[in-house]
């Protein structure tokens, strides 16, 4: 197993992921966005289990700054 310095903090649809990415970039966090469905499609394996969902990763050193942003956005969406 490869030890990564990045940790997944959110999985969701493109619109919410873009909002999260924008908010993280405002506080100088550069997230990594992975789209497993698109990666599988491009590799010729077809779609994934949940098409359209993306994953957001941040460096473990930035986790303390990123979590409140994620919580704020998801709380706002639930209300």
C-alpha positions, 0 to 999 in steps of 0.5 A: 500500500502506498502512503499518500500525503493526501486524504479524501474529504468529500465525494459528490456531484460536479456542482458541489465539488466545484463549489468546494474547490472554489472555496478551498482555493480562496484560502490557498488550499489546492485540492485534487479532484478525481473522477473515477467514472471518467477515468474508467471510461477513458481507460476503456472500462466503461462507467463506474457505479455512480456516474458523475460523482467526484472525489476531493482530496487535500494534503493532510497538512491542510486538513484542519483548514479544509474540514470547516469549509466542507462542513459549512457547505454541506450544512448549507445544502441540508438546510 
